Amino acid sequence: MNWKTLEFDQLSARELYVVLRARSAVFVVEQSHVCLDADGRDEHALHVFATEDMARPMPILAYARVQPGDAEDPEITIDKVLTSPLRRGDGTAELLIERVLDAVSERWPGRAARVSAPLGLRGFYEQFGFRKTEGPYLEHGVAFIGLTRQGHGGQPRVNSRRRARNGASFVDTFELL
């Protein structure tokens, strides 16, 4: 697994293409979110992702977009969080969030970060110090909550835990496209 943390201008054309393709595969095809994914926010964001074999049509294993806040709303926003269906439940999502939080701490020390997530992922984000701050509310017909992690130094990070797949089967949307 090859991890990268890049500004928009640092992304190669191939990297941008496979990131957008992965986001479309997960959010539009798999989760049926009918929306414009290329929403005009990528150019000012930090892109954290893991790849494997860039020659494959869908090499993205995990991805998150990190948007800096502004004077009116200084919180860092973490969104477009995904893992490849083939990597769900194996600890890749935990590694992704750890990398994202490292990038936030490095680039914007002391700043709070927020994420909007399906209600069922509350415990996942809480293990990283996020706490529920809003919701639940409906987004794409699914109950979501807002979670915020305060940006103070020295907060212990959770060690990566490898979770068993417990026999669950996953649709490989990456191979369908």
Summary of the structure (lengths in Angstrom):
residues: 177
radius of gyration: 15.7
end to end distance: 21.7
largest distance: 47.0
contacts: 497
relative contact order: 0.17
helix: 31%
strand: 29%
